[in-house]
Amino acid sequence: MPNQMKQIKYDRILDALQELLEKRKLQTISVSEIAHTAGIGKGSIYYYFPSKDAIFDALVERSYEQPLKTAKTLSAQTDISPFTRMAMIFQACRNSSAEFLKSEDSEGEGAQEKAFLHQKYMNHIITELKPVLTEIIRQAIDSGVIHFGSPEALAEIVLIVLTVKMDNTLVPSPRKEVENTIAALVSLLEKGTENPPGSLNFLTI
């Protein structure tokens, strides 16, 4: 029971910050306001987190917790096609990102803040997913499905382009331009990994 109560309070703090972020900029939110919104004492906040930034980092991690678990589980399931595993990972992350920040098209004062938040998410997702995707690509290379010299470099290229273009807040572009960029990436990857046209279309899901 004690551990369950701790988890409830922990999640309540993260929920409070997420609620406040829907209306306010991160730098204008105080720990006292987070505590008030969560319905707990300010002192209790510091039992769980050393700072506001630590709360925010935990919120980012929680937002991507499920797709990251999925990614790490899938990386070990060699009976599933590497392309299928990669497709499932990318779709899970896209769904998680869309759920966490739904109003990507906001303008004005909140737009800059949302761009900052998305940059944090992109950094987190690339850092966490790169070793997982690298392992899947390495398995595909070992099995002869993909022909490429550096799985680490390929994983990083794919993650950076996909997160930046699919998220579309760092460098906002018209939908058609985003689609063209991803299509070009797919074409380059298919040629560079000696796969037939259409084999990597999962990247566009």
Backbone as a printed PyTorch tensor [residue, N CA C, xyz], in Angstrom:
tensor([[[  0.8140,  -1.2190,   0.0000],
         [  0.0000,   0.0000,   0.0000],
         [  0.8490,   1.2710,   0.0000]],

        [[  1.8990,   1.3680,   0.8480],
         [  2.7250,   2.5800,   0.8310],
         [  3.2900,   2.8890,  -0.5500]],

        [[  3.8030,   1.8520,  -1.2420],
         [  4.3560,   2.0660,  -2.5710],
         [  3.2880,   2.5370,  -3.5490]],

        [[  2.0720,   1.9970,  -3.3720],
         [  0.9680,   2.3970,  -4.2430],
         [  0.6090,   3.8600,  -4.0150]],

        [[  0.6180,   4.2890,  -2.7570],
         [  0.3100,   5.6800,  -2.4310],
         [  1.3820,   6.6120,  -2.9850]],

        [[  2.6350,   6.1770,  -2.9190],
         [  3.7240,   6.9850,  -3.4740],
         [  3.5500,   7.1590,  -4.9760]],

        [[  3.1680,   6.0720,  -5.6560],
         [  2.9780,   6.1380,  -7.1020],
         [  1.8280,   7.0620,  -7.4560]],

        [[  0.7650,   7.0160,  -6.6490],
         [ -0.3980,   7.8800,  -6.8910],
         [  0.0020,   9.3470,  -6.7810]],

        [[  0.7560,   9.6950,  -5.7350],
         [  1.2000,  11.0780,  -5.5600],
         [  2.1720,  11.4860,  -6.6690]],

        [[  3.0580,  10.5840,  -7.0210],
         [  4.0290,  10.8400,  -8.0960],
         [  3.2940,  11.1860,  -9.3910]],

        [[  2.3160,  10.3590,  -9.7340],
         [  1.5580,  10.5910, -10.9640],
         [  0.7200,  11.8600, -10.8690]],

        [[  0.2200,  12.1650,  -9.6760],
         [ -0.5890,  13.3660,  -9.4820],
         [  0.2460,  14.6200,  -9.7460]],

        [[  1.5000,  14.5820,  -9.3380],
         [  2.3980,  15.7160,  -9.5750],
         [  2.6360,  15.9000, -11.0710]],

        [[  2.8720,  14.7930, -11.7680],
         [  3.0910,  14.8810, -13.2160],
         [  1.8320,  15.3470, -13.9350]],

        [[  0.6830,  14.8450, -13.4880],
         [ -0.5890,  15.2710, -14.0810],
         [ -0.8080,  16.7650, -13.8870]],

        [[ -0.4300,  17.2730, -12.7180],
         [ -0.6100,  18.6920, -12.4100],
         [  0.2330,  19.5560, -13.3450]],

        [[  1.4910,  19.1600, -13.5560],
         [  2.3500,  19.9350, -14.4510],
         [  1.8180,  19.8720, -15.8760]],

        [[  1.3690,  18.7100, -16.3070],
         [  0.8330,  18.5880, -17.6580],
         [ -0.3960,  19.4780, -17.8260]],

        [[ -1.2540,  19.5270, -16.8160],
         [ -2.4390,  20.3820, -16.8590],
         [ -2.0520,  21.8530, -16.9670]],

        [[ -1.0710,  22.2620, -16.1870],
         [ -0.6260,  23.6610, -16.2090],
         [  0.0310,  24.0220, -17.5470]],

        [[  0.7390,  23.0650, -18.1360],
         [  1.4170,  23.3220, -19.4050],
         [  0.4400,  23.5430, -20.5560]],

        [[ -0.7890,  23.1170, -20.3890],
         [ -1.7820,  23.3200, -21.4340],
         [ -2.1820,  24.7910, -21.5570]],

        [[ -1.8950,  25.5690, -20.5130],
         [ -2.3060,  26.9840, -20.5040],
         [ -1.1510,  27.9550, -20.2650]],

        [[ -0.0550,  27.4500, -19.7570],
         [  1.0290,  28.3270, -19.3260],
         [  2.3670,  27.8960, -19.8970]],

        [[  3.3250,  28.8330, -19.8970],
         [  4.6920,  28.5100, -20.2680],
         [  5.4000,  27.8500, -19.0890]],

        [[  6.3090,  26.9590, -19.4020],
         [  7.0100,  26.2200, -18.3570],
         [  7.7210,  27.1450, -17.3860]],

        [[  8.3840,  28.1920, -17.9080],
         [  9.1720,  29.0600, -17.0390],
         [  8.3200,  29.9080, -16.1020]],

        [[  7.0100,  30.0190, -16.3930],
         [  6.1390,  30.8190, -15.5230],
         [  5.4490,  29.9770, -14.4510]],

        [[  5.6500,  28.6770, -14.5050],
         [  5.0020,  27.7740, -13.5490],
         [  5.9350,  27.5290, -12.3620]],

        [[  5.4240,  27.7030, -11.1640],
         [  6.2280,  27.4970,  -9.9590],
         [  5.9380,  26.1380,  -9.3450]],

        [[  6.8530,  25.6910,  -8.4950],
         [  6.6440,  24.4320,  -7.7750],
         [  5.4120,  24.5400,  -6.8810]],

        [[  5.1920,  25.7160,  -6.3160],
         [  4.0140,  25.9320,  -5.4480],
         [  2.7250,  25.7200,  -6.2370]],

        [[  2.7020,  26.1950,  -7.4810],
         [  1.5000,  26.0250,  -8.3090],
         [  1.2910,  24.5640,  -8.6820]],

        [[  2.3710,  23.8760,  -8.9320],
         [  2.2570,  22.4480,  -9.2400],
         [  1.6850,  21.7080,  -8.0340]],

        [[  2.1880,  22.0460,  -6.8540],
         [  1.7000,  21.4100,  -5.6200],
         [  0.2300,  21.7170,  -5.4040]],

        [[ -0.1570,  22.9770,  -5.6010],
         [ -1.5570,  23.3750,  -5.4090],
         [ -2.4750,  22.6280,  -6.3740]],

        [[ -2.0570,  22.5510,  -7.6430],
         [ -2.8610,  21.8600,  -8.6540],
         [ -2.9620,  20.3700,  -8.3520]],

        [[ -1.8860,  19.8230,  -7.7990],
         [ -1.8750,  18.3910,  -7.4580],
         [ -2.6270,  18.0990,  -6.1660]],

        [[ -2.8910,  19.1610,  -5.3890],
         [ -3.6040,  18.9770,  -4.1260],
         [ -2.7440,  18.4050,  -3.0240]],

        [[ -1.4280,  18.7150,  -3.0720],
         [ -0.5210,  18.2380,  -2.0370],
         [  0.3420,  19.4000,  -1.5610]],

        [[  1.0290,  19.2380,  -0.4520],
         [  1.8810,  20.2830,   0.0860],
         [  3.1430,  20.4620,  -0.7470]],

        [[  3.6560,  21.6840,  -0.7630],
         [  4.8630,  21.9690,  -1.5450],
         [  6.0380,  21.1150,  -1.0710]],

        [[  6.1230,  20.9010,   0.2430],
         [  7.2130,  20.0920,   0.7770],
         [  7.1940,  18.6680,   0.2410]],

        [[  5.9880,  18.1680,  -0.0600],
         [  5.8650,  16.8000,  -0.5700],
         [  6.4700,  16.6800,  -1.9660]],

        [[  6.4160,  17.7750,  -2.7120],
         [  6.9810,  17.7620,  -4.0630],
         [  8.4500,  17.3700,  -4.0110]],

        [[  9.1810,  17.9700,  -3.0600],
         [ 10.6330,  17.7530,  -2.9900],
         [ 10.9940,  16.3660,  -2.4560]],

        [[ 10.0130,  15.6640,  -1.9370],
         [ 10.2380,  14.2710,  -1.5430],
         [ 10.4040,  13.4050,  -2.7930]],

        [[  9.7150,  13.8280,  -3.8690],
         [  9.7410,  13.0570,  -5.1090],
         [ 10.6870,  13.6280,  -6.1670]],

        [[ 10.8120,  14.9650,  -6.1730],
         [ 11.6010,  15.6150,  -7.2100],
         [ 12.4620,  16.7230,  -6.6190]],

        [[ 13.7230,  16.8580,  -7.0530],
         [ 14.5900,  17.9090,  -6.5180],
         [ 14.3040,  19.2920,  -7.0990]],

        [[ 13.6070,  19.3480,  -8.2490],
         [ 13.3750,  20.6320,  -8.8930],
         [ 12.2150,  20.5320,  -9.8730]],

        [[ 11.7890,  21.6990, -10.3850],
         [ 10.7360,  21.7340, -11.4030],
         [ 11.2150,  21.0530, -12.6860]],

        [[ 12.4680,  21.2770, -13.0450],
         [ 13.0080,  20.6500, -14.2510],
         [ 12.9610,  19.1310, -14.1560]],

        [[ 13.1970,  18.6140, -12.9580],
         [ 13.1580,  17.1620, -12.7590],
         [ 11.7370,  16.6360, -12.9540]],

        [[ 10.7360,  17.4260, -12.5420],
         [  9.3370,  17.0370, -12.7470],
         [  9.0460,  16.9830, -14.2380]],

        [[  9.5150,  17.9980, -14.9510],
         [  9.2650,  18.0520, -16.3850],
         [  9.9380,  16.8780, -17.0990]],

        [[ 11.1780,  16.5820, -16.7360],
         [ 11.8870,  15.4580, -17.3550],
         [ 11.1500,  14.1450, -17.1090]],

        [[ 10.6070,  13.9940, -15.9060],
         [  9.8500,  12.7820, -15.5810],
         [  8.5610,  12.7090, -16.3940]],

        [[  7.9670,  13.8800, -16.6410],
         [  6.7480,  13.9240, -17.4520],
         [  7.0440,  13.5000, -18.8820]],

        [[  8.1720,  13.9540, -19.4100],
         [  8.5880,  13.5510, -20.7550],
         [  8.7880,  12.0430, -20.8080]],

        [[  9.4740,  11.5110, -19.8220],
         [  9.7430,  10.0730, -19.7870],
         [  8.4500,   9.2740, -19.6910]],

        [[  7.5150,   9.7560, -18.8620],
         [  6.2520,   9.0300, -18.7180],
         [  5.4550,   9.0560, -20.0130]],

        [[  5.5340,  10.1640, -20.7200],
         [  4.8020,  10.2910, -21.9730],
         [  5.2250,   9.2330, -22.9770]],

        [[  6.5060,   8.8950, -22.9620],
         [  7.0310,   7.9190, -23.9120],
         [  7.3110,   6.5610, -23.2760]],

        [[  6.8610,   6.3660, -22.0650],
         [  7.1760,   5.1370, -21.3440],
         [  6.6990,   3.8990, -22.0830]],

        [[  5.4440,   3.8850, -22.5300],
         [  4.8990,   2.6960, -23.1660],
         [  5.5540,   2.3910, -24.5020]],

        [[  5.6980,   3.3770, -25.4140],
         [  6.3750,   3.0370, -26.6770],
         [  7.8170,   2.6060, -26.4890]],

        [[  8.4940,   3.1520, -25.4750],
         [  9.8750,   2.7330, -25.2290],
         [  9.9210,   1.3030, -24.7120]],

        [[  8.9740,   0.9540, -23.8550],
         [  8.8930,  -0.4400, -23.3930],
         [  8.6210,  -1.3600, -24.5720]],

        [[  7.6970,  -0.9120, -25.4400],
         [  7.3720,  -1.6950, -26.6330],
         [  8.6060,  -1.8770, -27.5080]],

        [[  9.3530,  -0.7890, -27.6910],
         [ 10.5490,  -0.8380, -28.5230],
         [ 11.5640,  -1.8300, -27.9790]],

        [[ 11.7950,  -1.7630, -26.6780],
         [ 12.7990,  -2.6300, -26.0690],
         [ 12.3720,  -4.0970, -26.0940]],

        [[ 11.0690,  -4.3300, -25.9790],
         [ 10.5610,  -5.7010, -26.0600],
         [ 10.6890,  -6.2350, -27.4830]],

        [[ 10.3130,  -5.3880, -28.4440],
         [ 10.3440,  -5.8140, -29.8430],
         [ 11.7600,  -6.0810, -30.3460]],

        [[ 12.7270,  -5.3320, -29.8220],
         [ 14.0960,  -5.4950, -30.2970],
         [ 14.6150,  -6.9040, -30.0750]],

        [[ 14.0490,  -7.6050, -29.1020],
         [ 14.5190,  -8.9540, -28.7800],
         [ 13.7120, -10.0380, -29.4980]],

        [[ 12.6280,  -9.6580, -30.1670],
         [ 11.7590, -10.6590, -30.7970],
         [ 12.1820, -10.8870, -32.2450]],

        [[ 13.2080, -11.6910, -32.3920],
         [ 13.8030, -11.8980, -33.7110],
         [ 12.9220, -12.7120, -34.6540]],

        [[ 11.8350, -13.3000, -34.1430],
         [ 10.9270, -14.0410, -35.0130],
         [ 10.0150, -13.1060, -35.8060]],

        [[  9.9740, -11.8200, -35.4020],
         [  9.1870, -10.8160, -36.1160],
         [ 10.1060, -10.0820, -37.0800]],

        [[  9.6270,  -9.8120, -38.2820],
         [ 10.4200,  -9.0900, -39.2870],
         [ 10.9540,  -7.7890, -38.7120]],

        [[ 12.2250,  -7.4600, -38.9720],
         [ 12.7770,  -6.2010, -38.4670],
         [ 12.0060,  -4.9890, -38.9710]],

        [[ 11.5030,  -5.0530, -40.2070],
         [ 10.7230,  -3.9350, -40.7360],
         [  9.4100,  -3.7810, -39.9740]],

        [[  8.7920,  -4.8920, -39.6240],
         [  7.5440,  -4.8490, -38.8580],
         [  7.7920,  -4.2690, -37.4740]],

        [[  8.8920,  -4.6790, -36.8570],
         [  9.2220,  -4.1520, -35.5220],
         [  9.4670,  -2.6470, -35.5650]],

        [[ 10.1950,  -2.1950, -36.5860],
         [ 10.4580,  -0.7670, -36.7060],
         [  9.1670,   0.0110, -36.9380]],

        [[  8.2950,  -0.5180, -37.7730],
         [  7.0230,   0.1580, -38.0510],
         [  6.1870,   0.3100, -36.7830]],

        [[  6.1400,  -0.7410, -35.9690],
         [  5.3630,  -0.7070, -34.7310],
         [  5.9360,   0.3130, -33.7500]],

        [[  7.2470,   0.3930, -33.6990],
         [  7.9080,   1.3470, -32.8050],
         [  7.5920,   2.7850, -33.2170]],

        [[  7.7320,   3.0780, -34.5100],
         [  7.4830,   4.4430, -34.9840],
         [  6.0260,   4.8450, -34.7670]],

        [[  5.1060,   3.9270, -35.0180],
         [  3.6880,   4.2450, -34.8500],
         [  3.3570,   4.5020, -33.3850]],

        [[  3.9210,   3.6960, -32.4960],
         [  3.6690,   3.8800, -31.0650],
         [  4.1700,   5.2380, -30.5830]],

        [[  5.3340,   5.6370, -31.0580],
         [  5.8950,   6.9290, -30.6460],
         [  5.1010,   8.0970, -31.1990]],

        [[  4.6510,   7.9790, -32.4230],
         [  3.8320,   9.0380, -33.0090],
         [  2.5280,   9.1960, -32.2370]],

        [[  1.9080,   8.0820, -31.8870],
         [  0.6620,   8.1380, -31.1330],
         [  0.8690,   8.7820, -29.7710]],

        [[  1.9730,   8.4370, -29.1210],
         [  2.2700,   8.9790, -27.8030],
         [  2.5030,  10.4810, -27.8710]],

        [[  3.2390,  10.9290, -28.8640],
         [  3.5200,  12.3490, -29.0190],
         [  2.2430,  13.1300, -29.2980]],

        [[  1.3950,  12.5780, -30.1730],
         [  0.1480,  13.2620, -30.5230],
         [ -0.7740,  13.3600, -29.3120]],

        [[ -0.7560,  12.3570, -28.4720],
         [ -1.6100,  12.3570, -27.2850],
         [ -1.1230,  13.3590, -26.2590]],

        [[  0.1990,  13.4720, -26.1210],
         [  0.7460,  14.3600, -25.0880],
         [  0.5270,  15.8290, -25.4180]],

        [[  0.7760,  16.1970, -26.6500],
         [  0.5500,  17.5910, -27.0690],
         [ -0.3390,  17.5840, -28.3100]],

        [[ -1.6080,  17.7830, -28.0950],
         [ -2.5710,  17.6540, -29.1920],
         [ -2.6460,  18.9020, -30.0580]],

        [[ -2.4180,  20.0590, -29.4750],
         [ -2.6120,  21.3090, -30.2100],
         [ -1.3060,  21.7870, -30.8360]],

        [[ -0.8080,  21.0640, -31.8180],
         [  0.4550,  21.4220, -32.4540],
         [  0.3320,  22.6670, -33.3300]],

        [[ -0.8780,  22.9960, -33.7300],
         [ -1.0550,  24.1110, -34.6540],
         [ -1.3240,  25.4240, -33.9470]],

        [[ -1.1110,  25.4900, -32.6380],
         [ -1.3720,  26.7250, -31.9090],
         [ -0.4170,  27.8130, -32.3640]],

        [[ -0.8880,  29.0410, -32.2990],
         [ -0.0840,  30.1720, -32.7230],
         [  0.0460,  31.1610, -31.5780]],

        [[  0.9100,  32.1410, -31.7790],
         [  1.0260,  33.2030, -30.7780],
         [  1.9250,  32.8110, -29.6370]],

        [[  1.5460,  33.2720, -28.4450],
         [  2.4170,  33.1520, -27.2910],
         [  2.7390,  31.7080, -26.9490]],

        [[  1.7780,  30.7820, -27.1170],
         [  2.0140,  29.3970, -26.7260],
         [  2.8140,  28.5950, -27.7270]],

        [[  2.9390,  29.0780, -28.9500],
         [  3.6070,  28.3040, -29.9880],
         [  5.0860,  28.0710, -29.6660]],

        [[  5.7710,  29.1050, -29.1860],
         [  7.1930,  28.9710, -28.8680],
         [  7.4060,  27.9670, -27.7430]],

        [[  6.5260,  27.9970, -26.7550],
         [  6.6360,  27.0510, -25.6450],
         [  6.4320,  25.6190, -26.1150]],

        [[  5.4490,  25.4120, -26.9750],
         [  5.1900,  24.0710, -27.4660],
         [  6.3550,  23.5670, -28.3120]],

        [[  6.9850,  24.4640, -29.0690],
         [  8.1580,  24.0800, -29.8470],
         [  9.2880,  23.6390, -28.9180]],

        [[  9.4470,  24.3560, -27.8020],
         [ 10.4700,  23.9910, -26.8210],
         [ 10.1870,  22.6090, -26.2320]],

        [[  8.9250,  22.3740, -25.8780],
         [  8.5500,  21.0840, -25.3030],
         [  8.8000,  19.9540, -26.3020]],

        [[  8.4380,  20.1850, -27.5600],
         [  8.6460,  19.1560, -28.5630],
         [ 10.1230,  18.8610, -28.7670]],

        [[ 10.9580,  19.8740, -28.6740],
         [ 12.3990,  19.6420, -28.8030],
         [ 12.8880,  18.7290, -27.6840]],

        [[ 12.3480,  18.9390, -26.4800],
         [ 12.7100,  18.0650, -25.3550],
         [ 12.2740,  16.6290, -25.6460]],

        [[ 11.0610,  16.4740, -26.1830],
         [ 10.5580,  15.1410, -26.4940],
         [ 11.4160,  14.4680, -27.5650]],

        [[ 11.7550,  15.2520, -28.5960],
         [ 12.5540,  14.6870, -29.6800],
         [ 13.9180,  14.2390, -29.1820]],

        [[ 14.5360,  15.0500, -28.3420],
         [ 15.8340,  14.6860, -27.7750],
         [ 15.7210,  13.3930, -26.9780]],

        [[ 14.6670,  13.2940, -26.1790],
         [ 14.4720,  12.1070, -25.3470],
         [ 14.2410,  10.8650, -26.2070]],

        [[ 13.3620,  10.9910, -27.1880],
         [ 13.0070,   9.8230, -27.9830],
         [ 14.1750,   9.3450, -28.8290]],

        [[ 14.9610,  10.2810, -29.3810],
         [ 16.1240,   9.8840, -30.1880],
         [ 17.1680,   9.2030, -29.3140]],

        [[ 17.4250,   9.7870, -28.1370],
         [ 18.4250,   9.2220, -27.2240],
         [ 18.0380,   7.8160, -26.7730]],

        [[ 16.7530,   7.6360, -26.4460],
         [ 16.2950,   6.3430, -25.9200],
         [ 16.1280,   5.2860, -27.0120]],

        [[ 15.6850,   5.7160, -28.1790],
         [ 15.3850,   4.7420, -29.2280],
         [ 16.5800,   4.3570, -30.0870]],

        [[ 17.6030,   5.1920, -30.1250],
         [ 18.7340,   4.9060, -31.0090],
         [ 19.3690,   3.5400, -30.7480]],

        [[ 19.6930,   3.1880, -29.4880],
         [ 20.2980,   1.8600, -29.2850],
         [ 19.3550,   0.7120, -29.6280]],

        [[ 18.0460,   0.9240, -29.4150],
         [ 17.0690,  -0.1180, -29.7260],
         [ 16.9670,  -0.3180, -31.2330]],

        [[ 16.8160,   0.7920, -31.9520],
         [ 16.7120,   0.7050, -33.4050],
         [ 18.0140,   0.1990, -34.0180]],

        [[ 19.1420,   0.5930, -33.4400],
         [ 20.4370,   0.1160, -33.9140],
         [ 20.5200,  -1.4050, -33.8350]],

        [[ 20.0330,  -1.9630, -32.7290],
         [ 20.0700,  -3.4130, -32.5510],
         [ 19.1860,  -4.1180, -33.5730]],

        [[ 18.0000,  -3.5700, -33.8420],
         [ 17.1050,  -4.1750, -34.8290],
         [ 17.7540,  -4.1350, -36.2120]],

        [[ 18.3600,  -3.0070, -36.5580],
         [ 19.0230,  -2.8790, -37.8580],
         [ 20.2190,  -3.8350, -37.9400]],

        [[ 20.9510,  -3.9620, -36.8410],
         [ 22.0900,  -4.8770, -36.8190],
         [ 21.6220,  -6.3140, -37.0690]],

        [[ 20.5000,  -6.6890, -36.4670],
         [ 19.9500,  -8.0260, -36.6820],
         [ 19.5580,  -8.2100, -38.1490]],

        [[ 18.9860,  -7.1400, -38.7400],
         [ 18.5820,  -7.2160, -40.1480],
         [ 19.8080,  -7.3440, -41.0570]],

        [[ 20.8910,  -6.6700, -40.6970],
         [ 22.1360,  -6.7780, -41.4650],
         [ 22.7010,  -8.1870, -41.3590]],

        [[ 22.7000,  -8.7230, -40.1460],
         [ 23.2340, -10.0720, -39.9210],
         [ 22.4430, -11.1280, -40.6920]],

        [[ 21.1320, -10.8840, -40.8440],
         [ 20.2890, -11.8650, -41.5430],
         [ 20.2480, -11.6280, -43.0480]],

        [[ 20.9090, -10.5400, -43.5030],
         [ 20.9610, -10.2680, -44.9240],
         [ 19.7890,  -9.4920, -45.4770]],

        [[ 18.8800,  -9.0390, -44.6030],
         [ 17.7120,  -8.2800, -45.0500],
         [ 18.1060,  -6.8570, -45.4290]],

        [[ 19.0510,  -6.2980, -44.6870],
         [ 19.5590,  -4.9580, -44.9570],
         [ 21.0610,  -5.0440, -45.2170]],

        [[ 21.5400,  -4.2730, -46.1620],
         [ 22.9720,  -4.2310, -46.4750],
         [ 23.4560,  -2.8080, -46.2110]],

        [[ 24.1640,  -2.6400, -45.1160],
         [ 24.6330,  -1.2970, -44.7400],
         [ 25.7850,  -1.4640, -43.7650]],

        [[ 26.7440,  -0.5450, -43.8290],
         [ 27.9500,  -0.6920, -43.0260],
         [ 27.8420,  -0.2500, -41.5820]],

        [[ 26.9620,   0.7190, -41.2870],
         [ 26.9080,   1.2750, -39.9340],
         [ 25.4740,   1.3330, -39.4220]],

        [[ 25.0510,   0.3460, -38.6210],
         [ 23.6820,   0.3720, -38.0780],
         [ 23.4220,   1.5750, -37.1800]],

        [[ 24.4600,   2.0220, -36.4470],
         [ 24.2780,   3.1810, -35.5600],
         [ 23.9620,   4.4380, -36.3590]],

        [[ 24.7050,   4.6600, -37.4350],
         [ 24.4870,   5.8440, -38.2610],
         [ 23.1220,   5.7980, -38.9320]],

        [[ 22.7370,   4.6370, -39.4410],
         [ 21.4420,   4.4990, -40.1030],
         [ 20.3030,   4.7650, -39.1270]],

        [[ 20.4130,   4.2310, -37.9140],
         [ 19.3840,   4.4450, -36.8960],
         [ 19.2440,   5.9270, -36.5760]],

        [[ 20.3680,   6.6160, -36.4340],
         [ 20.3320,   8.0400, -36.0940],
         [ 19.7340,   8.8690, -37.2200]],

        [[ 20.0990,   8.5630, -38.4560],
         [ 19.5590,   9.2980, -39.5960],
         [ 18.0390,   9.1640, -39.6480]],

        [[ 17.5650,   7.9420, -39.5320],
         [ 16.1180,   7.6920, -39.6030],
         [ 15.3860,   8.4050, -38.4790]],

        [[ 15.8840,   8.2770, -37.2620],
         [ 15.2030,   8.8790, -36.1100],
         [ 15.1710,  10.4000, -36.1850]],

        [[ 16.2790,  11.0010, -36.5680],
         [ 16.3290,  12.4690, -36.6340],
         [ 15.3550,  12.9970, -37.6790]],

        [[ 15.3920,  12.4220, -38.8770],
         [ 14.5090,  12.9170, -39.9340],
         [ 13.0440,  12.6870, -39.5800]],

        [[ 12.7270,  11.4960, -39.1000],
         [ 11.3300,  11.1870, -38.7980],
         [ 10.7830,  12.0330, -37.6560]],

        [[ 11.5520,  12.1750, -36.5860],
         [ 11.0350,  12.9400, -35.4530],
         [ 10.8780,  14.4130, -35.7950]],

        [[ 11.8290,  14.9660, -36.5360],
         [ 11.7490,  16.3890, -36.8970],
         [ 10.6000,  16.6390, -37.8680]],

        [[ 10.4980,  15.8080, -38.9130],
         [  9.4950,  16.0670, -39.9430],
         [  8.0960,  15.6460, -39.5190]],

        [[  7.9590,  14.5200, -38.8360],
         [  6.6310,  14.0820, -38.4260],
         [  6.0910,  14.9340, -37.2800]],

        [[  6.9770,  15.3870, -36.4110],
         [  6.5570,  16.2660, -35.3280],
         [  6.1830,  17.6400, -35.9040]],

        [[  7.0100,  18.1380, -36.8230],
         [  6.7330,  19.3430, -37.5990],
         [  6.5420,  20.6070, -36.7560]],

        [[  7.3320,  20.7620, -35.7000],
         [  7.2920,  22.0080, -34.9300],
         [  8.6380,  22.7160, -34.9490]],

        [[  9.7240,  21.9730, -35.0520],
         [ 11.0510,  22.5890, -35.0610],
         [ 11.2420,  23.4270, -36.3260]],

        [[ 10.9030,  22.8250, -37.4710],
         [ 10.9390,  23.5370, -38.7530],
         [  9.5890,  23.2840, -39.4290]],

        [[  8.5570,  24.0450, -39.0720],
         [  7.2080,  23.8080, -39.6120],
         [  7.1860,  23.8450, -41.1310]],

        [[  6.5300,  22.8560, -41.7340],
         [  6.4450,  22.7640, -43.1860],
         [  5.0390,  22.3460, -43.5830]],

        [[  4.6180,  22.7010, -44.8070],
         [  3.3200,  22.2210, -45.2960],
         [  3.3150,  20.6970, -45.3360]],

        [[  2.1490,  20.1040, -45.1760],
         [  2.0390,  18.6510, -45.1350],
         [  2.6570,  17.9880, -46.3620]],

        [[  2.4370,  18.5910, -47.5270],
         [  2.9690,  18.0040, -48.7530],
         [  4.4880,  17.9690, -48.7270]],

        [[  5.1010,  19.0370, -48.1860],
         [  6.5610,  19.0880, -48.1030],
         [  7.0830,  18.0160, -47.1500]],

        [[  6.3810,  17.8160, -46.0500],
         [  6.7650,  16.7700, -45.1010],
         [  6.7070,  15.4090, -45.7780]],

        [[  5.6230,  15.1610, -46.4990],
         [  5.4530,  13.8840, -47.1930],
         [  6.5540,  13.6770, -48.2320]],

        [[  6.9140,  14.7410, -48.9510],
         [  7.9630,  14.6330, -49.9700],
         [  9.3230,  14.3290, -49.3330]],

        [[  9.5990,  14.9660, -48.1860],
         [ 10.8690,  14.7340, -47.5040],
         [ 10.9800,  13.2900, -47.0370]],

        [[  9.9060,  12.7840, -46.4570],
         [  9.9240,  11.4110, -45.9550],
         [ 10.0040,  10.4250, -47.1180]],

        [[  9.3040,  10.7380, -48.2040],
         [  9.3680,   9.8750, -49.3890],
         [ 10.7930,   9.8250, -49.9400]],

        [[ 11.4770,  10.9780, -49.9250],
         [ 12.8670,  11.0170, -50.3920],
         [ 13.7680,  10.2000, -49.4760]],

        [[ 13.5200,  10.2990, -48.1590],
         [ 14.2880,   9.5080, -47.1940],
         [ 14.0900,   8.0150, -47.4570]],

        [[ 12.8430,   7.6140, -47.6720],
         [ 12.5350,   6.2120, -47.9340],
         [ 13.2600,   5.7230, -49.1820]],

        [[ 13.2120,   6.5370, -50.2350],
         [ 13.8760,   6.1640, -51.4920],
         [ 15.3840,   5.9990, -51.3120]],

        [[ 15.9960,   6.9490, -50.5910],
         [ 17.4340,   6.8710, -50.3340],
         [ 17.7850,   5.6390, -49.5050]],

        [[ 16.9790,   5.3670, -48.4890],
         [ 17.2500,   4.2120, -47.6300],
         [ 17.0960,   2.9040, -48.3880]],

        [[ 16.0780,   2.8270, -49.2430],
         [ 15.8810,   1.6000, -50.0190],
         [ 17.0670,   1.3380, -50.9360]],

        [[ 17.5730,   2.3950, -51.5750],
         [ 18.7210,   2.2390, -52.4540],
         [ 19.9930,   1.9490, -51.6540]],

        [[ 20.1520,   2.6650, -50.5440],
         [ 21.3600,   2.5170, -49.7410],
         [ 21.4620,   1.2060, -49.0030]],

        [[ 20.3090,   0.5860, -48.7380],
         [ 20.3160,  -0.7010, -48.0260],
         [ 20.0150,  -1.8690, -48.9710]],

        [[ 19.9640,  -1.5650, -50.2670],
         [ 19.7490,  -2.5810, -51.3040],
         [ 18.4260,  -3.3130, -51.1150]],

        [[ 17.3880,  -2.5390, -50.8040],
         [ 16.0490,  -3.0970, -50.6930],
         [ 15.2060,  -2.6010, -51.8640]],

        [[ 14.2370,  -3.4120, -52.3220],
         [ 13.4120,  -3.0210, -53.4700],
         [ 12.4900,  -1.8470, -53.1350]],

        [[ 12.0970,  -1.0670, -54.1490],
         [ 11.1780,   0.0520, -53.9160],
         [  9.8990,  -0.3970, -53.2090]],

        [[  9.4900,   0.3550, -52.2110],
         [  8.2690,   0.0240, -51.4730],
         [  8.4980,  -0.7830, -50.2260]],

        [[  9.7000,  -1.3350, -50.0500],
         [  9.9610,  -2.1980, -48.8990],
         [ 10.0220,  -1.4280, -47.5870]],

        [[ 10.3450,  -0.1250, -47.6550],
         [ 10.4580,   0.6740, -46.4320],
         [  9.3240,   1.6870, -46.2950]],

        [[  8.2090,   1.4180, -46.9370],
         [  7.0830,   2.3460, -46.8830],
         [  6.4750,   2.4630, -45.4850]],

        [[  6.8570,   1.5750, -44.5910],
         [  6.3450,   1.6680, -43.2120],
         [  6.7460,   2.9770, -42.5580]],

        [[  7.8020,   3.6130, -43.0670],
         [  8.2560,   4.8670, -42.4900],
         [  7.2440,   5.9880, -42.7130]],

        [[  6.3380,   5.8130, -43.6350],
         [  5.3670,   6.8640, -43.9400],
         [  4.0500,   6.6600, -43.2210]],

        [[  3.9220,   5.6660, -42.3670],
         [  2.6470,   5.3930, -41.7150],
         [  2.2850,   6.4960, -40.7510]]])
